[in-house]
């Protein structure tokens, strides 16, 4: 009986059009990244109420209002911030979107947020998430020619988990791209 259930579950997982981890991890196209980052902010900020980059990083209300996209498909190994060369095709999609966005919005500013899962100490996860964001910025600048001046980085560690768990979860090891120019002084 157990064997039949196991086989049926395996066949269903392979043949049914449900959401699989491979589909979730699929890299968004440059067009999708561009559309999401080009969207209007959920909230407008009057020029006299705009903030510095450092203030923006500390304001969850502003972060939620900024156009953004979660990038879960860059495979950060557990405990690592390295983006292997095998992942550069995925980073290239981000670079293509940013190049087009810069053509349309020369003053564009982007915040790259690094995130981790909840395994390990808060301090080590915070440092790791900062290294993940910096790693993506470094690859975008050095390998794809995105101007460094338009990219800011921040690490949030395990503060904003997508999947609330204290266990290892690949969905939490990600970067978020957030267009912040309309919020900054």
BAFI-3210 file (N, C-alpha, C; in Angstrom, 3 decimals, decimal comma, padded with zeros to 6 digits):
// residues 185
n [1|2|3|4|5|6|7|8|9|10|11|12|13|14|15|16|17|18|19|20|21|22|23|24|25|26|27|28|29|30|31|32|33|34|35|36|37|38|39|40|41|42|43|44|45|46|47|48|49|50|51|52|53|54|55|56|57|58|59|60|61|62|63|64|65|66|67|68|69|70|71|72|73|74|75|76|77|78|79|80|81|82|83|84|85|86|87|88|89|90|91|92|93|94|95|96|97|98|99|100|101|102|103|104|105|106|107|108|109|110|111|112|113|114|115|116|117|118|119|120|121|122|123|124|125|126|127|128|129|130|131|132|133|134|135|136|137|138|139|140|141|142|143|144|145|146|147|148|149|150|151|152|153|154|155|156|157|158|159|160|161|162|163|164|165|166|167|168|169|170|171|172|173|174|175|176|177|178|179|180|181|182|183|184|185]
n.u [000,824|001,843|003,885|002,487|001,271|003,521|004,616|002,492|002,509|005,012|004,656|002,602|003,906|005,710|004,133|001,879|000,671|001,456|002,978|006,386|009,578|011,518|010,156|009,578|012,121|012,925|014,574|013,534|012,632|014,446|012,624|010,457|011,676|012,296|009,673|008,581|010,317|009,995|007,486|005,024|005,590|003,985|003,236|003,419|006,021|006,375|008,580|009,826|009,719|011,391|014,072|017,385|019,587|020,460|018,470|016,259|016,830|016,289|013,581|010,828|008,243|008,643|010,214|008,374|006,722|008,163|008,907|009,651|011,448|011,736|014,541|015,065|016,393|019,147|021,593|022,555|024,732|024,360|025,339|027,043|028,202|029,057|028,762|028,703|030,396|028,778|026,279|026,107|024,617|022,091|022,409|022,935|020,400|019,326|021,122|020,569|017,941|018,432|020,087|018,287|016,411|017,971|018,386|015,855|015,368|017,583|018,408|017,968|018,003|019,008|018,341|019,994|019,092|020,244|019,464|019,002|018,501|017,134|018,982|021,664|023,452|022,032|023,853|025,815|024,198|023,337|025,774|026,399|024,244|024,725|027,120|026,150|024,510|026,475|028,086|026,453|026,238|028,940|029,383|027,522|028,617|031,375|031,336|029,208|029,034|027,336|026,767|028,391|027,503|024,715|023,841|023,023|023,653|022,404|022,154|019,824|019,790|018,129|015,834|013,597|012,037|010,844|009,678|008,528|010,476|012,635|014,449|016,721|016,090|015,828|014,351|014,498|017,098|018,129|018,079|016,766|015,622|015,177|013,717|014,583|014,765|012,713|012,245|014,378|016,448]
n.v [-001,190|001,323|001,579|001,932|004,409|006,025|005,750|006,807|009,440|010,275|010,098|011,976|014,299|014,609|014,750|016,442|019,812|021,424|023,775|023,596|023,328|023,855|025,431|027,693|028,620|029,467|031,728|035,057|036,733|039,293|041,163|040,829|041,538|044,197|045,260|044,994|046,551|048,992|049,747|051,906|053,408|052,130|054,027|057,499|059,811|062,949|065,528|066,999|065,155|063,110|060,722|059,781|057,255|055,584|056,035|055,063|052,324|051,544|051,765|049,967|050,545|052,247|050,565|048,541|049,991|050,567|049,766|046,382|043,208|039,809|037,763|034,592|032,695|032,744|030,707|030,546|028,880|027,093|029,079|030,610|033,404|033,593|034,014|031,746|031,300|029,798|030,804|033,224|033,692|034,045|036,359|038,027|038,501|040,247|042,375|043,131|044,088|046,229|047,874|048,699|049,992|052,079|053,520|054,559|055,845|057,781|058,678|056,602|054,617|051,750|049,403|046,671|043,973|041,654|038,405|035,781|032,368|031,145|029,722|029,535|032,209|035,465|037,545|036,349|035,693|038,221|039,384|037,589|038,029|040,670|040,297|038,763|040,589|042,482|040,873|040,363|042,989|043,483|041,618|042,569|045,095|044,648|042,541|043,077|045,770|047,629|050,796|051,564|053,625|053,628|051,561|050,366|048,606|046,313|044,258|042,076|039,827|037,335|038,691|039,271|036,852|034,789|032,325|031,419|029,882|028,127|026,501|025,336|026,778|027,131|029,118|031,369|032,206|034,591|037,413|040,692|043,050|046,480|049,385|052,604|055,308|057,263|057,786|058,935|061,677]
n.w [000,000|000,906|-000,931|-003,360|-002,906|-002,665|-005,277|-006,795|-005,837|-006,743|-009,546|-009,860|-009,061|-011,122|-013,462|-013,094|-013,458|-011,282|-008,962|-008,847|-007,199|-009,099|-010,939|-009,394|-008,890|-011,324|-013,430|-013,689|-016,708|-018,530|-019,437|-017,649|-015,221|-015,799|-016,194|-013,590|-012,039|-013,203|-012,578|-011,068|-007,872|-004,899|-003,135|-003,211|-002,535|-001,262|-002,448|-000,309|001,718|001,149|001,622|002,832|001,464|003,533|005,468|004,072|003,934|006,527|006,774|006,703|005,734|003,535|001,969|001,314|-000,352|-002,629|-006,062|-006,822|-007,137|-006,363|-006,469|-006,651|-007,995|-008,330|-007,377|-004,328|-002,370|000,717|003,359|001,767|-000,205|-002,710|-006,223|-008,557|-011,709|-013,371|-012,890|-014,133|-016,465|-015,510|-013,989|-016,064|-017,156|-015,287|-015,630|-018,305|-018,028|-016,265|-017,822|-019,831|-018,224|-017,215|-019,551|-019,958|-017,556|-016,517|-013,975|-012,265|-009,312|-007,581|-005,086|-003,844|-002,075|000,248|001,464|003,912|005,080|008,212|009,647|011,852|013,565|014,271|013,778|012,089|009,902|009,101|008,259|006,171|004,416|003,665|002,276|000,145|-001,251|-001,945|-003,537|-005,788|-006,758|-007,394|-009,507|-011,393|-011,938|-012,647|-014,580|-016,289|-016,749|-015,451|-014,077|-011,068|-009,412|-009,473|-007,964|-004,804|-001,771|000,706|003,586|005,047|006,511|008,308|008,702|007,034|006,184|003,554|003,748|006,715|008,794|011,006|009,957|007,383|004,254|000,888|-000,410|001,115|000,816|-000,998|-003,289|-003,384|-005,654|-005,671|-006,758|-005,944|-006,445|-006,502|-003,888|-002,710|-001,617]
ca.u [000,000|002,723|004,626|001,583|001,113|004,788|004,704|001,480|002,985|006,116|004,083|001,878|004,880|006,353|003,213|000,865|001,208|001,544|004,187|007,511|010,687|012,209|009,417|009,731|013,499|013,203|015,008|012,623|013,227|014,802|011,377|009,682|012,406|012,090|008,278|008,349|011,081|009,510|006,144|004,906|005,603|002,658|003,004|004,246|006,641|006,588|010,019|010,322|009,690|012,317|015,040|018,686|019,639|020,551|017,146|015,384|017,150|015,722|012,135|010,053|007,086|009,111|010,650|007,174|006,099|009,034|008,821|010,679|011,314|012,529|015,329|015,386|017,005|020,605|021,785|023,517|024,892|024,182|026,477|027,940|027,780|029,667|027,945|029,588|030,327|027,643|025,074|026,205|023,523|020,961|022,748|022,833|019,007|019,208|021,900|019,816|016,820|018,948|020,546|017,098|015,836|018,838|018,115|014,565|015,429|019,017|018,639|017,504|018,829|018,515|018,831|020,112|018,952|020,621|018,683|019,439|017,511|017,250|019,952|022,834|023,190|021,594|025,032|026,426|023,265|023,378|027,017|026,275|023,311|025,430|028,067|025,375|024,142|027,716|028,537|025,667|026,665|030,274|029,243|026,835|029,531|032,603|031,112|028,152|029,169|026,329|027,490|028,365|026,799|023,263|023,551|023,262|023,452|022,082|021,832|018,805|019,888|016,908|014,776|012,418|011,925|009,679|009,101|008,850|010,950|013,958|015,253|017,281|015,102|016,436|013,557|014,915|018,430|017,763|018,288|015,615|015,968|014,168|014,008|014,377|015,074|011,609|012,158|015,623|016,747]
ca.v [000,000|002,489|001,648|002,510|005,824|006,657|005,794|007,766|010,790|010,590|010,339|013,247|015,394|014,739|015,024|017,469|021,154|022,187|024,570|022,838|024,198|024,270|026,546|028,845|029,074|029,900|033,124|035,927|037,312|040,711|041,923|040,801|042,344|045,590|045,646|045,125|047,673|050,219|050,036|053,073|053,058|051,986|055,272|058,624|060,562|064,343|065,845|067,426|064,014|062,086|060,318|059,310|055,810|054,933|056,083|054,164|050,944|051,291|052,048|048,920|051,118|052,712|049,393|047,882|050,849|050,687|048,665|045,394|041,835|038,819|036,890|033,379|031,715|032,718|029,626|030,738|027,687|027,313|029,736|031,214|034,609|033,535|033,754|031,028|031,663|029,083|031,588|034,518|033,882|034,577|037,750|038,763|038,944|041,442|043,434|043,601|044,898|047,476|048,710|049,311|050,901|053,261|054,307|055,235|056,628|057,946|058,914|055,435|054,053|050,420|048,801|045,218|043,462|040,266|037,712|034,430|031,620|031,426|028,832|030,284|033,363|036,689|038,301|035,711|035,812|039,606|039,547|036,806|038,697|041,839|039,801|038,341|041,797|043,040|039,959|040,634|044,294|043,324|040,940|043,487|046,181|044,166|041,653|043,531|047,197|048,489|051,797|051,348|054,734|053,422|050,387|050,382|047,269|046,168|042,904|042,009|038,560|036,535|039,586|039,252|035,516|034,502|031,128|031,534|028,639|028,209|025,490|025,712|026,857|027,838|030,276|032,525|032,608|035,303|038,854|041,472|044,285|047,472|050,705|053,519|056,702|058,174|057,945|059,502|063,105]
ca.w [000,000|000,985|-002,203|-004,366|-002,584|-003,017|-006,741|-007,260|-005,508|-007,653|-010,879|-009,795|-008,992|-012,426|-014,562|-012,852|-013,664|-010,037|-008,795|-008,318|-006,823|-010,324|-011,524|-008,526|-008,995|-012,682|-013,496|-014,443|-017,916|-018,442|-019,616|-016,403|-014,242|-016,203|-015,905|-012,154|-011,496|-013,827|-012,056|-010,185|-006,444|-004,289|-002,419|-003,655|-001,454|-001,644|-002,459|001,004|002,641|000,673|002,630|002,357|001,248|004,839|006,086|003,314|004,327|007,864|006,761|006,027|005,038|002,231|001,212|000,774|-001,363|-003,805|-007,035|-006,493|-007,606|-005,636|-007,346|-005,902|-008,889|-008,206|-006,407|-003,254|-001,553|002,142|003,988|000,782|-000,923|-004,033|-007,398|-009,468|-013,129|-013,964|-012,626|-014,799|-017,440|-014,746|-013,665|-017,331|-017,301|-014,441|-016,281|-019,486|-017,533|-015,702|-018,935|-020,438|-017,240|-017,183|-020,763|-019,764|-016,315|-016,230|-012,552|-011,528|-008,232|-007,249|-003,854|-003,880|-000,721|000,455|002,491|004,270|005,851|009,646|010,289|012,285|014,423|013,598|013,331|010,919|008,782|008,640|007,499|004,947|003,504|003,130|001,272|-001,036|-001,996|-002,505|-004,586|-006,990|-007,269|-007,984|-010,799|-012,313|-012,305|-013,314|-015,724|-017,192|-016,994|-014,816|-013,282|-009,623|-008,756|-009,421|-007,145|-003,367|-001,217|002,121|004,013|006,092|007,230|008,372|009,168|006,164|005,606|002,716|004,352|008,134|009,374|011,611|009,274|006,086|003,181|-000,244|-000,822|001,905|000,356|-002,214|-003,332|-003,830|-006,343|-005,317|-007,342|-004,824|-006,819|-006,201|-002,428|-002,215|-001,795]
c.u [000,867|003,474|003,770|001,414|002,371|004,938|003,713|001,919|004,115|005,603|003,356|002,836|005,528|005,369|002,214|001,463|001,229|002,841|005,263|008,612|011,458|011,493|009,594|011,118|013,844|013,540|013,982|013,357|013,596|013,550|010,558|010,358|012,182|010,682|008,070|009,102|010,616|008,129|006,176|004,983|004,181|002,250|003,931|004,787|006,900|008,080|010,575|010,338|010,618|013,438|016,387|018,600|019,665|019,199|016,193|015,591|016,516|014,204|011,347|008,846|007,486|009,554|009,455|006,550|006,893|008,830|009,970|010,416|012,253|013,251|015,774|016,227|018,527|020,910|022,908|023,575|024,691|025,463|027,412|027,328|028,296|028,622|028,860|029,361|029,136|026,322|025,038|025,121|022,284|021,207|022,641|021,409|018,758|019,912|021,162|018,661|017,318|019,464|019,363|016,445|016,658|018,666|016,846|014,579|016,894|019,337|018,236|018,517|018,175|019,158|018,835|020,109|019,375|019,834|019,262|018,264|017,820|018,227|021,194|022,440|022,716|022,775|025,670|025,513|023,239|024,622|026,954|025,355|023,936|026,426|027,341|024,985|025,374|028,246|027,769|026,063|028,000|030,191|028,557|027,773|030,692|032,343|030,123|028,105|028,080|027,084|027,298|027,517|025,294|022,862|023,951|023,032|023,106|021,832|020,818|018,846|018,596|015,694|013,487|012,320|010,694|008,923|009,479|009,191|012,328|014,916|015,793|016,162|015,664|015,659|013,949|016,302|018,264|018,286|016,978|016,163|014,838|014,572|013,605|014,510|013,964|011,427|013,349|015,735|017,715]
c.v [001,251|002,698|002,291|004,017|006,593|006,796|006,811|009,202|011,206|010,897|011,676|014,423|015,648|015,246|016,140|018,860|022,000|022,972|023,694|023,803|024,657|025,450|027,811|029,454|029,562|031,392|033,946|036,516|038,771|041,571|041,965|041,644|043,819|046,059|045,885|046,307|049,017|050,628|051,279|052,605|052,962|053,237|056,330|059,354|061,974|064,672|066,248|066,291|062,886|061,883|059,975|057,798|055,084|054,931|055,113|052,718|050,562|051,450|050,982|049,469|051,614|051,542|048,711|048,688|050,919|049,511|047,682|044,064|040,955|037,959|035,693|032,410|031,736|031,772|029,931|029,442|028,075|027,930|030,466|032,468|034,603|033,272|033,056|031,457|030,986|029,841|032,913|034,742|034,438|036,045|038,611|039,262|040,211|042,610|043,992|044,498|046,237|048,410|049,431|050,319|052,189|054,132|055,130|056,184|056,808|058,165|057,743|055,014|052,745|049,948|047,292|044,747|042,004|039,680|036,320|033,653|031,842|030,516|029,646|031,486|034,553|037,446|037,672|035,796|037,233|039,844|038,799|037,496|039,944|041,423|039,343|039,541|042,401|042,181|040,200|041,982|044,174|042,669|041,850|044,581|045,654|043,383|042,209|045,045|048,093|049,499|051,577|052,395|054,510|052,286|050,598|048,963|047,338|044,692|042,952|040,687|037,783|037,381|039,491|037,903|035,418|033,296|031,148|030,170|028,865|027,206|026,053|025,716|027,712|029,082|031,538|033,024|033,274|036,724|039,486|042,714|045,262|048,818|051,773|054,992|057,675|058,427|058,714|060,987|063,271]
c.w [000,000|-000,323|-003,286|-004,144|-002,985|-004,532|-007,295|-006,988|-006,443|-009,044|-010,896|-009,795|-010,344|-013,483|-014,328|-012,961|-012,400|-009,983|-008,174|-007,951|-008,047|-010,967|-010,699|-008,712|-010,399|-012,696|-014,257|-015,639|-017,663|-018,578|-018,327|-015,326|-014,527|-015,850|-014,413|-011,554|-012,048|-013,310|-011,164|-008,733|-005,904|-003,540|-002,996|-002,429|-001,965|-001,576|-001,096|002,025|002,198|001,690|001,999|002,126|002,589|005,556|005,392|003,762|005,662|007,911|006,001|005,257|003,646|001,364|000,563|-000,353|-002,665|-004,757|-006,801|-007,178|-006,784|-006,670|-006,505|-006,724|-008,895|-007,059|-005,441|-002,465|-000,092|002,706|003,037|000,160|-002,355|-005,115|-008,396|-010,914|-013,816|-013,790|-013,397|-015,852|-016,746|-014,404|-014,921|-017,574|-016,473|-015,126|-017,500|-019,061|-017,009|-016,791|-019,585|-019,491|-017,156|-018,417|-020,595|-018,571|-015,927|-014,746|-011,670|-010,465|-007,813|-005,960|-004,046|-002,433|-000,687|001,603|002,739|004,836|007,338|010,377|010,633|013,117|013,600|013,017|012,096|009,709|008,228|007,789|006,166|003,946|002,893|002,054|000,010|-001,886|-002,672|-003,643|-005,878|-007,587|-007,990|-009,368|-011,810|-012,815|-013,145|-014,590|-016,743|-017,369|-016,433|-013,948|-011,777|-008,907|-008,635|-008,494|-005,691|-002,861|000,269|002,393|005,133|006,856|007,150|008,765|008,345|005,444|004,712|003,256|005,829|008,747|009,977|010,969|007,961|005,049|002,064|-000,636|-000,061|001,513|-001,005|-002,173|-003,807|-004,496|-006,091|-005,909|-006,342|-005,190|-006,461|-004,710|-001,870|-002,499|-002,928]
res [x|x|x|x|x|x|x|x|x|x|x|x|x|x|x|x|x|x|x|x|x|x|x|x|x|x|x|x|x|x|x|x|x|x|x|x|x|x|x|x|x|x|x|x|x|x|x|x|x|x|x|x|x|x|x|x|x|x|x|x|x|x|x|x|x|x|x|x|x|x|x|x|x|x|x|x|x|x|x|x|x|x|x|x|x|x|x|x|x|x|x|x|x|x|x|x|x|x|x|x|x|x|x|x|x|x|x|x|x|x|x|x|x|x|x|x|x|x|x|x|x|x|x|x|x|x|x|x|x|x|x|x|x|x|x|x|x|x|x|x|x|x|x|x|x|x|x|x|x|x|x|x|x|x|x|x|x|x|x|x|x|x|x|x|x|x|x|x|x|x|x|x|x|x|x|x|x|x|x|x|x|x|x|x|x]
***
